[in-house]
Amino acid sequence: MLRLGHRLLRAVALALAILAVCCGRAFAGSRVVVVTAERSGAHEETLVALRNALAQDLPDGEVAVFGVRDLERATLADARIVVTIGTQAAKAVGIRNPSTPVLHTLIPRDAFDLIQYGPHAGRYSAIFLDQPVHRQIALLNIALPHKPAVALLSSPASDELARRLASVAREQQLRANIEKVSSADEIYPALERLLDEPAVLVALPDSTLFNSYTIQNVLLTSYRHRAPLVGFSPAYVRAGALLALYSTPAQIARQAADAVRHVLAGGGLPPPQAPREFEIATNPNVARSLAIELDSPERIAERLRQREGRPEVKP
């Protein structure tokens, strides 16, 4: 009788162990791994918004967050989907070439195109940081209809984006000029040539050209030429740009959460895509200084959404 009891206990223990392994695998297989190189600013805002957006779909513990230095192949192998935040995190995950689907966020389109994905390119997708070129040119036509020319400053990292913008601008009957530079020392002579005629200077998401060290001189140069600057974040407007077209971390996170849910439900990744939702910021003081009549940011955004046939999304 005692031996029977021991055999029963061993059988129960074995069954529990098998159950634990199976459940553990199922749990691990449903995990979302988020990789971020920074825990501050827009990166942290995107992370918090993504976790909040997925909170009703995933129990606590199924969203794991790792820094770039924490990455190990086993960590990624256990995930159902990996979400990266920022270009540095995207590159770090790309080097590891995981077999699980990967969704990049807060990454410029040009940076996404430069990452080497190896034989598993179809497992990668992205929600780009930069706005679609047709939306950017439509913004100029709506907000600044009397400005006939677009000025673009590019480096090797943003040359393709500049050429796409110029092409769409010309399709919309706008002149478009590009000045290419290879180092920060060339920025200001190039700007002087670029703004020799009346134009709107469109800042590209290129950290070589537009960063905290260059922005004040870029703004002063454009202001001296009475050329309004259109930026890609509200920080540019606060610094002195006329207006900016951008997507908030919460908007990017909502779009990413939709993709994550689709993958967890058994679907595939969406194709690489621009942000769906967007905002407009304006600087009325700069508009007055440049004698530019500018609609409210809400009205400009409404007209831009109407042009795209896209309703406003309420948080």
C-alpha positions in Angstrom: 0.0 0.0 0.0 2.9 2.3 0.9 4.6 1.5 -2.5 1.3 2.3 -4.3 1.1 5.6 -2.5 4.7 6.5 -3.5 4.0 5.5 -7.1 0.9 7.7 -7.1 2.8 10.6 -5.7 5.5 10.2 -8.4 2.9 10.0 -11.1 1.2 13.2 -9.8 4.5 14.9 -9.6 5.4 13.9 -13.1 2.0 15.1 -14.4 2.5 18.4 -12.6 6.0 18.8 -14.1 4.8 18.1 -17.6 1.9 20.5 -17.1 4.3 23.1 -15.8 6.6 22.7 -18.8 3.7 22.9 -21.2 2.2 25.9 -19.6 5.6 27.5 -19.3 6.1 27.1 -23.0 2.7 28.4 -23.8 3.3 31.4 -21.6 6.7 32.0 -23.1 5.3 31.7 -26.6 2.8 34.5 -25.9 5.4 36.9 -24.6 6.0 40.3 -26.1 9.6 41.4 -25.8 10.2 45.2 -26.1 13.8 46.3 -26.7 14.8 49.9 -26.1 18.1 51.6 -25.9 16.8 54.5 -23.7 14.5 54.8 -20.7 13.7 58.5 -21.1 12.1 60.9 -23.5 10.1 59.7 -26.4 11.4 56.1 -26.0 10.0 55.8 -22.5 6.7 57.5 -23.5 6.3 55.0 -26.3 7.1 52.1 -24.0 4.6 53.2 -21.4 1.9 53.9 -24.0 2.5 50.5 -25.6 2.2 48.6 -22.3 -1.0 50.6 -21.5 -2.5 49.8 -24.9 -1.8 46.1 -24.4 -2.8 45.9 -20.8 -6.3 44.6 -21.5 -5.0 41.9 -23.9 -2.0 40.6 -22.0 -1.7 39.7 -18.3 1.1 41.1 -16.2 4.4 39.6 -17.0 3.7 38.8 -20.7 5.4 42.1 -21.8 9.1 41.9 -21.0 11.3 45.0 -21.4 15.0 44.8 -22.1 17.8 47.2 -22.8 20.2 46.6 -25.7 22.9 45.3 -23.3 20.5 42.7 -21.9 19.8 41.0 -25.2 20.5 37.3 -25.6 19.3 35.0 -28.4 17.4 32.9 -25.9 15.4 35.9 -24.7 14.2 36.7 -28.3 13.6 33.0 -29.1 11.0 32.8 -26.3 9.0 35.7 -27.7 6.0 35.6 -30.0 6.9 39.1 -31.2 9.7 41.6 -30.6 9.1 45.3 -30.6 12.0 47.7 -30.8 11.9 51.4 -29.9 14.5 53.6 -31.6 17.2 53.0 -34.3 19.8 51.7 -31.9 17.5 49.0 -30.6 16.5 48.1 -34.1 20.1 47.6 -35.1 20.9 45.5 -32.0 18.0 43.1 -32.7 18.8 43.0 -36.4 22.3 41.8 -35.7 20.9 38.8 -33.7 18.7 37.8 -36.7 15.9 36.3 -34.5 13.4 33.9 -36.0 10.5 35.6 -34.3 8.6 38.5 -35.9 10.1 41.9 -35.2 8.3 45.3 -35.3 10.5 48.4 -35.3 9.1 51.7 -33.9 10.6 55.2 -33.7 12.9 54.5 -36.7 13.3 56.6 -39.8 12.5 54.9 -43.0 16.0 55.3 -44.4 17.5 53.7 -41.2 15.1 50.8 -41.6 16.2 50.3 -45.2 19.9 50.2 -44.2 19.6 47.4 -41.6 20.9 44.1 -42.9 18.2 41.5 -42.2 19.7 38.4 -43.8 17.5 35.6 -45.0 14.6 36.5 -42.7 13.7 40.0 -44.1 10.0 39.0 -44.2 9.9 38.7 -40.5 10.7 42.4 -40.0 8.3 45.4 -40.2 8.3 49.0 -38.9 6.2 52.0 -38.1 8.3 54.8 -39.3 9.2 57.9 -37.4 9.0 60.1 -40.4 5.8 61.2 -42.0 4.8 60.0 -45.5 6.1 62.4 -48.2 2.7 63.1 -49.7 1.4 64.2 -46.3 4.4 66.5 -45.8 3.9 68.2 -49.2 0.1 68.3 -48.6 0.8 70.2 -45.4 2.8 72.8 -47.2 0.0 73.3 -49.7 -2.6 73.7 -46.9 -0.6 75.8 -44.4 1.6 77.8 -46.8 -0.1 78.0 -50.1 1.8 81.1 -51.3 5.3 79.6 -50.8 6.4 78.4 -54.2 9.6 76.5 -53.4 10.7 73.8 -51.0 14.3 73.8 -49.6 15.8 70.5 -48.5 19.1 69.9 -46.8 20.3 66.3 -46.9 23.3 64.1 -45.9 24.0 60.6 -47.2 21.7 59.3 -44.5 18.7 61.3 -45.7 19.4 61.7 -49.4 16.8 59.2 -50.5 14.1 60.9 -48.3 15.0 64.3 -49.7 14.7 63.0 -53.3 11.3 61.5 -52.6 10.1 64.8 -51.1 11.4 66.8 -54.0 9.7 64.5 -56.5 6.3 64.8 -54.8 6.7 68.5 -54.5 7.3 68.9 -58.2 4.3 66.7 -58.9 2.4 69.3 -56.9 3.8 72.2 -58.9 6.3 73.3 -56.3 9.9 74.0 -57.0 12.2 71.8 -54.9 15.9 72.4 -54.3 18.3 70.0 -52.5 21.7 70.8 -51.1 23.7 67.7 -50.1 26.4 67.9 -47.3 28.7 65.3 -45.9 29.7 67.0 -42.6 28.4 69.5 -40.1 30.9 72.1 -41.3 29.1 72.2 -44.7 25.7 72.9 -43.3 25.7 76.7 -43.1 27.3 77.4 -46.5 24.8 75.0 -48.0 21.9 76.8 -46.2 23.0 80.1 -47.6 22.9 78.7 -51.1 19.7 76.9 -50.5 17.8 79.9 -49.1 19.1 82.4 -51.7 15.6 82.5 -53.1 12.3 82.5 -51.1 11.5 79.0 -49.9 10.2 76.8 -47.1 13.0 74.9 -45.3 11.8 71.4 -44.4 13.8 69.7 -41.7 14.5 66.0 -42.2 14.8 63.5 -39.4 18.6 63.3 -39.9 20.6 63.7 -36.7 23.7 64.7 -38.7 22.0 67.9 -39.8 19.3 68.7 -37.3 20.3 68.2 -33.7 20.6 70.1 -30.5 24.0 71.5 -31.6 22.9 72.8 -35.0 19.3 73.8 -34.6 19.8 77.3 -33.3 22.1 78.3 -36.1 19.8 76.6 -38.6 16.9 78.6 -37.2 18.8 81.9 -37.2 19.9 81.3 -40.8 16.4 80.5 -42.0 14.9 83.4 -40.1 17.5 85.9 -41.6 16.4 84.7 -45.0 12.8 84.9 -43.9 12.4 81.3 -44.8 10.0 79.5 -42.4 11.3 76.2 -41.0 8.9 73.2 -40.9 10.1 70.7 -38.3 9.2 67.1 -37.4 8.6 67.5 -33.6 6.9 70.0 -31.3 10.4 70.7 -29.9 11.3 72.4 -33.1 8.3 74.7 -32.8 9.2 75.6 -29.3 12.7 76.4 -30.5 11.5 78.7 -33.3 10.2 76.7 -36.2 7.0 77.9 -37.8 5.2 74.6 -37.7 5.7 70.9 -37.3 4.1 67.7 -38.5 4.6 64.8 -36.1 3.1 61.7 -34.5 3.1 61.4 -30.7 4.6 58.4 -28.9 1.0 57.4 -27.8 -0.1 57.4 -31.5 2.8 55.3 -32.5 2.2 52.9 -29.6 -1.5 52.5 -30.5 -0.5 51.5 -34.1 2.2 49.2 -32.8 -0.3 47.6 -30.3 -2.7 46.8 -33.2 0.1 45.0 -35.0 1.1 43.1 -31.9 -2.5 41.9 -31.3 -2.7 40.7 -34.9 0.5 38.6 -34.6 -0.6 37.1 -31.2 -4.0 36.2 -32.8 -2.1 34.2 -35.4 -1.7 36.7 -38.2 1.4 38.2 -39.8 3.1 41.5 -39.5 1.7 44.4 -41.4 4.0 45.8 -44.1 6.4 48.7 -43.1 4.2 51.8 -42.8 4.1 55.5 -42.0 2.3 56.7 -38.8 -1.5 56.7 -39.3 -2.2 59.4 -36.7 -0.5 62.7 -36.5 -0.6 66.2 -34.9 0.3 69.7 -36.0 2.1 72.3 -33.9 2.4 76.0 -34.8 4.3 79.0 -33.5 2.1 82.1 -33.9 4.9 84.4 -32.8 7.1 83.3 -35.6 4.2 83.6 -38.1 3.7 87.2 -37.1 7.4 88.0 -37.3 7.5 86.5 -40.9 4.1 88.2 -41.8 2.6 84.8 -42.5 -1.1 84.1 -42.0 -1.4 80.7 -40.4 -4.5 78.7 -39.5 -4.8 77.1 -36.1 -3.0 73.8 -35.7 -6.4 72.1 -35.2 -7.7 73.5 -38.5 -4.6 72.5 -40.4 -4.7 69.0 -39.0 -8.4 68.7 -39.8 -7.9 69.7 -43.4 -5.0 67.4 -43.8 -7.0 64.4 -42.4 -9.9 65.3 -44.7 -7.5 65.3 -47.7 -6.4 61.8 -46.6 -10.0 60.6 -45.8 -8.8 59.8 -42.3 -11.0 60.6 -39.3 -9.4 61.9 -36.1 -8.7 59.2 -33.6 -9.6 60.0 -30.0 -7.3 58.4 -27.3 
